[in-house]
Amino acid sequence: MPRKSPKKALARVTTPRIPRVGDRVIPEGSSSVYEITRVSRDGRQVDLCLRGTDLERFRVPVDHLRFVK
């Protein structure tokens, strides 16, 4: 059985999506779709707003988000 080369295995690893203001996301533990209103300088945390309400979430780690198309 042929072995897979390390280069091919690394090519399959997906890079995390870079968050941008206006992106729509679903935070961990929620079923609501939020909009990103601010991205930290290092891109690790974002502020979120639930459209149509005054509800905001601050400094949410990007690891805890699922992006919506």
Steps between C-alpha positions, in 0.01 A plus 500: 500500500660833398558762766365851465758770476509761780454780245167360383380457857586862580317623191174364638521707817270798460607840620256677730288765336608858568209690655387827344253765610160411357553123497209299635581237763339269753680495837550178694196416713264718293264448210473870409693662217714796611692756297864588568532869591869510599808283457796523740840595359631145527177356355440265792194674650194670356202701621159378388160664460161332464336698220171670586578504873732675745663169590880497462770253593852626558841336455372165374785266397496420127549131589146503643332618178343319208489713185175524300501546122 
